């Protein structure tokens, strides 16, 4: 643990030199990844002309959580987290760089692009598994809300900027060559992380017999299963991610068929930007909420608000109303996501951070996002796009019903939600 984070009292993050470097590494790497998010599907279609393969590349960001989520969490809890993160960044530098290099020699194929996308996302998963325990070590648990909100906030900003930059780069330097930006950003992130003064916390089994790999994974699963509030928040997170998959998966179709905003119309970009920009508002709002309102109470408010805003989006035919509602909906969405992640980091013992958080993320983002996109598309084909988009509203509404039922029946109360770690592990 860094010396700077030893204090228990919340402090200004700008005073933590280690966090400043980490925040910068996330900004730089996030910008490069945002460029790749646009360039890689475009490159796939240019090389293969296959809509199926383009969808596979687009899904590559969440698929590794289903395949490697448990393994990555166990690895992160058995090794030095910063070393794992730096190693993942360097390997991702090489992985992404192979695409423009192959293109320069005329050897690029569709299979190469898909493998690079899947490998890069898998490496990012191992990076994230280390990040879940690294951030509490770096800033201290009392600063987690501000730290996570700041990280998600800058990620949203650079995602918007990166998507805009990608279009210009593709036009002026070429699609494959644009990916070099992402390769360089991974290298810069690795160097910035190496500059952080950091000492790892002790791992489970340190100085004693270390549990086997399977048992190590089982410990994380048991902790999550036996902690009632984490169980509930994981279910809520899965429903929330399912709604996100439905929104993003059907937004283009919804804009075309309901709002009259067609693919060539620049207003489609405004709608996507509105959803992302809402995340910035959510990242600024959450620290203020957490200073005044309990973690569980935030869920009681944010989920119904999100469902109501989603209903406005689905029912309107005016793109301007939809844009405003999407912005506010994006804020409520991010408040729930970051609030859930922060709570999980706060109540999970240091030696279990990787396993518990990646398992939670595997069930939420890894399962919820692709399932939401798939179900929404099926509903749209069977009925209409408003019905498909309504899946997002129904999913968030169900999450709200779950937390309110737990509150009203006394199953979980705000003053009981942060249970002792020892009790949850027994």
C-alpha positions in Angstrom: 0.0 0.0 0.0 1.2 3.5 -0.7 2.3 5.6 2.1 -0.1 8.3 0.8 -3.1 6.2 1.2 -2.4 5.2 4.8 -4.6 8.0 6.2 -8.2 7.0 6.9 -9.7 10.4 6.3 -10.9 11.4 2.9 -8.4 13.8 1.2 -8.2 15.7 -2.1 -7.2 13.2 -4.8 -5.0 15.8 -6.5 -2.7 15.6 -3.4 -2.0 11.9 -4.1 0.8 11.8 -6.7 0.3 8.1 -7.3 -3.4 8.6 -8.1 -2.5 11.5 -10.5 -0.3 9.2 -12.5 -2.9 6.4 -12.4 -5.7 8.8 -13.5 -3.5 10.0 -16.4 -2.7 6.5 -17.5 -6.5 5.7 -17.6 -7.1 8.9 -19.6 -4.4 8.1 -22.2 -5.3 4.4 -22.5 -9.0 5.2 -22.6 -8.5 7.7 -25.5 -6.6 5.0 -27.5 -9.3 2.4 -26.8 -12.1 4.8 -27.8 -10.4 5.2 -31.2 -10.1 1.4 -31.6 -13.8 1.0 -30.6 -14.7 2.8 -33.8 -11.8 1.8 -36.1 -11.8 -2.0 -35.4 -15.4 -2.7 -36.6 -14.9 -0.4 -39.6 -11.7 -2.3 -40.5 -13.4 -5.7 -40.0 -16.1 -4.7 -42.4 -13.6 -3.3 -44.9 -11.7 -6.6 -44.9 -14.5 -9.1 -44.7 -17.8 -7.4 -45.7 -19.4 -9.7 -43.0 -22.0 -8.2 -40.6 -21.7 -11.3 -38.4 -17.9 -10.8 -38.0 -18.5 -7.1 -37.3 -20.9 -8.1 -34.5 -18.4 -10.6 -33.1 -15.7 -7.8 -32.9 -18.2 -5.5 -31.3 -19.0 -8.2 -28.7 -15.3 -8.9 -28.0 -15.3 -6.3 -25.2 -17.6 -8.4 -23.0 -17.1 -12.0 -24.1 -13.8 -12.5 -22.2 -15.6 -11.9 -18.9 -17.7 -15.0 -19.5 -14.7 -17.1 -20.4 -11.9 -15.8 -18.2 -13.6 -13.8 -15.4 -13.1 -16.2 -12.6 -9.5 -17.1 -13.7 -8.5 -13.4 -14.0 -9.8 -12.6 -10.5 -7.9 -15.5 -9.0 -4.7 -14.5 -10.8 -5.0 -10.9 -9.6 -5.3 -12.0 -6.0 -2.2 -14.2 -6.2 0.3 -11.8 -7.9 1.4 -8.2 -7.5 -1.4 -6.2 -9.0 0.6 -3.4 -10.6 2.9 -6.0 -12.2 -0.1 -7.7 -13.7 -1.5 -4.4 -15.0 1.8 -3.2 -16.5 2.3 -6.6 -18.1 -1.2 -6.5 -19.6 -0.6 -3.1 -21.0 2.7 -4.1 -22.7 1.2 -7.2 -24.2 -1.8 -5.1 -25.5 0.7 -2.8 -27.1 2.1 -5.7 -29.1 -1.3 -7.2 -29.8 -2.8 -4.0 -31.3 0.4 -3.1 -33.1 0.3 -6.3 -35.1 -2.8 -5.0 -37.0 -1.2 -1.9 -38.6 2.1 -3.8 -39.1 0.3 -6.7 -40.9 -1.7 -4.2 -43.0 1.6 -2.4 -44.0 2.9 -5.7 -45.4 -0.4 -6.6 -47.1 -0.9 -9.6 -44.8 -3.9 -8.5 -42.8 -6.8 -11.0 -42.7 -10.3 -11.0 -41.1 -9.1 -13.8 -38.7 -6.2 -11.7 -37.6 -8.4 -8.8 -36.7 -10.9 -11.0 -34.8 -8.1 -12.7 -32.8 -6.5 -9.4 -32.0 -9.9 -8.0 -30.8 -10.5 -11.0 -28.5 -6.9 -11.1 -27.2 -6.9 -7.4 -26.5 -10.2 -7.6 -24.6 -8.9 -10.6 -22.6 -5.8 -8.7 -21.6 -7.9 -5.7 -20.6 -9.9 -8.1 -18.4 -6.7 -9.1 -16.5 -5.8 -5.4 -16.2 -9.3 -4.7 -14.7 -8.9 -7.6 -12.3 -5.8 -6.0 -10.9 -7.3 -2.6 -10.9 -10.1 -3.5 -8.5 -7.6 -4.1 -5.7 -5.0 -1.6 -6.9 -7.3 1.5 -6.5 -8.2 0.8 -2.8 -4.5 0.2 -2.1 -3.6 3.5 -3.8 -6.2 5.9 -2.4 -7.6 4.2 0.8 -11.1 3.0 1.1 -12.4 6.4 2.4 -11.5 8.0 -1.0 -12.9 5.2 -3.2 -16.1 7.1 -4.2 -14.2 10.1 -5.4 -11.5 8.0 -7.1 -14.0 5.7 -8.9 -16.1 8.6 -10.0 -13.0 10.5 -11.3 -11.9 7.4 -13.2 -15.3 6.8 -14.8 -15.7 10.5 -15.5 -12.4 10.8 -17.4 -13.2 7.5 -19.2 -16.5 9.0 -20.4 -14.8 12.2 -21.6 -12.1 10.5 -23.5 -14.5 8.0 -25.0 -16.5 10.9 -26.5 -13.3 12.6 -27.7 -11.8 9.4 -29.0 -14.9 8.5 -31.0 -14.7 11.9 -32.7 -11.0 11.7 -33.3 -11.3 8.2 -34.8 -13.4 9.5 -37.7 -10.8 12.0 -38.7 -7.9 9.6 -38.3 -9.6 6.9 -40.5 -10.2 9.5 -43.2 -6.7 11.0 -43.2 -4.3 8.1 -42.2 -6.2 5.0 -42.9 -8.3 2.6 -40.8 -5.6 0.0 -39.9 -3.0 2.8 -39.3 -5.4 4.4 -36.8 -4.9 1.5 -34.4 -1.3 2.6 -33.9 -2.8 5.3 -31.6 -4.2 2.6 -29.3 -0.9 0.7 -29.3 1.0 3.8 -28.3 -1.6 4.6 -25.6 -1.1 1.2 -24.0 2.7 1.7 -23.9 2.2 5.2 -22.3 -0.1 3.7 -19.7 2.5 1.0 -18.8 5.2 3.6 -18.3 2.9 5.8 -16.2 2.0 2.9 -13.9 5.6 2.0 -13.5 6.2 5.6 -12.1 3.8 5.0 -9.2 5.4 4.4 -5.8 3.5 1.3 -4.7 3.8 -1.6 -2.3 1.4 -4.4 -2.6 -0.8 -5.5 0.2 -0.4 -9.0 1.6 -2.1 -11.8 -0.3 -4.2 -14.6 1.2 -2.0 -17.5 2.2 1.1 -15.2 2.5 3.5 -17.0 4.9 1.2 -20.1 5.0 0.0 -22.8 2.7 -1.5 -21.0 -0.3 -4.9 -22.5 -1.4 -5.1 -24.3 -4.7 -6.3 -22.4 -7.8 -9.7 -24.0 -7.7 -10.1 -23.3 -4.0 -8.9 -19.8 -4.5 -11.7 -19.2 -7.1 -14.2 -20.9 -4.7 -13.3 -18.4 -1.9 -14.3 -15.5 -4.0 -17.6 -17.1 -5.1 -18.5 -18.0 -1.5 -17.8 -14.5 -0.3 -20.1 -13.0 -2.9 -22.8 -15.7 -2.4 -22.8 -15.2 1.4 -22.9 -11.4 1.5 -26.7 -10.5 1.2 -26.2 -7.0 0.0 -23.5 -7.9 -2.6 -25.8 -10.7 -3.9 -28.6 -8.1 -4.3 -26.3 -5.5 -5.9 -24.9 -8.1 -8.3 -28.4 -9.0 -9.4 -29.2 -5.3 -9.8 -26.0 -4.7 -11.7 -26.9 -7.5 -14.1 -30.3 -6.1 -14.8 -28.8 -2.6 -15.2 -26.2 -3.9 -17.7 -28.9 -5.8 -19.6 -30.7 -2.5 -20.0 -27.5 -0.8 -21.3 -27.1 -3.6 -23.9 -30.7 -3.1 -25.0 -30.2 0.7 -25.3 -27.0 0.7 -27.2 -28.0 -2.3 -29.4 -31.2 -0.7 -30.6 -30.5 3.0 -30.5 -29.7 3.3 -34.2 -32.8 1.4 -35.2 -34.9 3.4 -32.7 -33.5 6.7 -34.1 -34.3 5.7 -37.6 -37.8 4.2 -37.2 -39.2 6.4 -34.4 -37.3 9.6 -34.2 -36.7 10.1 -37.9 -33.0 10.4 -37.4 -31.4 8.3 -40.2 -27.8 6.9 -40.4 -26.5 9.7 -42.5 -27.9 12.3 -40.2 -25.4 13.9 -37.8 -28.1 13.9 -35.1 -27.5 10.2 -34.5 -24.1 11.1 -33.1 -25.8 13.6 -30.8 -27.9 10.8 -29.4 -24.9 8.6 -28.7 -23.0 11.5 -27.2 -26.0 12.4 -25.0 -26.0 8.9 -23.4 -22.2 9.1 -22.8 -22.3 12.7 -21.6 -24.8 11.7 -19.0 -22.1 9.5 -17.5 -20.1 12.6 -16.8 -22.9 14.1 -14.8 -23.3 10.9 -12.9 -19.6 10.8 -12.0 -19.8 14.3 -10.6 -23.1 13.6 -8.8 -22.2 10.4 -7.0 -19.5 11.7 -4.5 -22.0 14.4 -3.4 -24.7 11.8 -3.0 -22.5 9.4 -1.0 -21.7 12.2 1.5 -25.3 12.6 2.3 -27.1 9.4 1.4 -26.4 5.8 2.3 -25.2 3.4 -0.5 -28.4 1.4 -0.5 -30.7 4.5 -0.4 -29.0 5.7 -3.6 -30.2 2.6 -5.3 -33.8 3.1 -4.0 -33.8 6.5 -5.7 -31.6 6.1 -8.8 -33.3 3.0 -10.2 -36.9 4.4 -10.3 -35.6 7.7 -11.7 -33.8 5.7 -14.5 -36.9 3.7 -15.3 -39.0 6.9 -15.6 -36.4 8.6 -17.8 -36.2 5.5 -20.0 -40.0 5.5 -20.4 -39.8 9.1 -21.6 -37.2 8.0 -24.3 -39.3 5.1 -25.5 -42.6 7.1 -25.7 -41.3 10.2 -27.4 -41.0 10.8 -31.1 -39.0 14.1 -30.8 -35.3 13.5 -31.0 -34.6 16.6 -28.9 -36.7 15.3 -26.0 -35.0 11.9 -26.5 -31.6 13.5 -26.3 -32.3 15.3 -23.0 -33.9 12.2 -21.5 -31.0 10.0 -22.6 -28.5 12.4 -21.0 -30.3 12.3 -17.7 -30.8 8.5 -18.0 -27.1 8.1 -18.6 -26.4 10.0 -15.4 -28.7 7.7 -13.3 -27.2 4.7 -15.1 -23.6 5.6 -14.1 -24.6 6.4 -10.6 -25.9 2.9 -10.1 -22.9 1.3 -11.8 -20.2 3.2 -9.8 -22.1 3.1 -6.6 -22.3 -0.7 -6.8 -18.6 -1.1 -7.7 -17.5 1.1 -4.9 -19.6 -0.6 -2.3 -18.1 -4.0 -3.4 -14.6 -2.7 -3.1 -15.4 -1.2 0.4 -16.7 -4.4 1.9 -14.4 -6.9 0.2 -11.2 -7.9 2.0 -8.0 -6.8 0.2 -7.0 -10.4 -0.6 -10.3 -11.1 -2.3 -10.7 -7.9 -4.4 -9.8 -9.4 -7.8 -12.0 -12.6 -7.4 -15.1 -10.9 -6.0 -15.1 -7.9 -8.4 -14.4 -9.9 -11.6 -17.1 -12.4 -10.6 -19.6 -9.5 -10.1 -18.5 -7.9 -13.4 -18.7 -11.3 -15.2 -22.4 -11.6 -14.2 -23.2 -8.0 -14.8 -21.3 -6.7 -17.9 -20.2 -10.1 -19.2 -23.7 -11.6 -19.1 -26.0 -8.6 -19.0 -24.8 -6.5 -21.9 -24.8 -9.2 -24.7 -28.0 -10.7 -23.3 -29.7 -7.4 -23.3 -28.6 -6.6 -26.9 -29.7 -10.1 -28.1 -33.1 -10.0 -26.4 -33.9 -6.5 -27.5 -33.1 -7.4 -31.1 -35.3 -10.4 -31.0 -38.2 -8.4 -29.5 -37.7 -5.7 -32.2 -37.9 -8.2 -35.0 -40.9 -9.9 -33.5 -42.8 -6.7 -32.6 -41.3 -3.3 -33.1 -38.3 -1.2 -32.0 -40.2 0.6 -29.2 -41.0 -2.8 -27.7 -37.3 -3.7 -28.0 -36.2 -0.5 -26.3 -38.9 -1.1 -23.6 -36.8 -4.1 -22.5 -34.3 -1.6 -21.0 -37.1 0.1 -19.0 -38.5 -3.2 -17.8 -35.1 -4.4 -16.7 -34.4 -1.3 -14.6 -37.9 -1.3 -13.2 -37.4 -4.9 -12.1 -34.2 -3.9 -10.4 -36.0 -1.1 -8.6 -38.7 -3.5 -7.5 -36.1 -5.9 -6.1 -34.3 -3.2 -4.0 -37.6 -1.7 -2.8 -39.0 -5.1 -1.9 -35.8 -5.8 0.1 -36.2 -2.5 1.9 -39.9 -2.7 2.7 -39.8 -6.3 3.9 -36.7 -5.6 6.1 -34.6 -8.1 4.2 -32.0 -5.4 3.8 -31.9 -2.1 5.6 -29.5 0.9 5.0 -28.1 0.5 8.4 -27.4 -3.2 8.0 -26.1 -3.2 4.4 -22.4 -3.0 5.3 -22.0 -6.2 7.2 -18.8 -7.3 8.9 -16.5 -9.0 6.5 -15.8 -11.9 8.9 -19.5 -12.7 9.1 -19.9 -12.8 5.3 -16.9 -15.1 4.9 -17.9 -17.6 7.6 
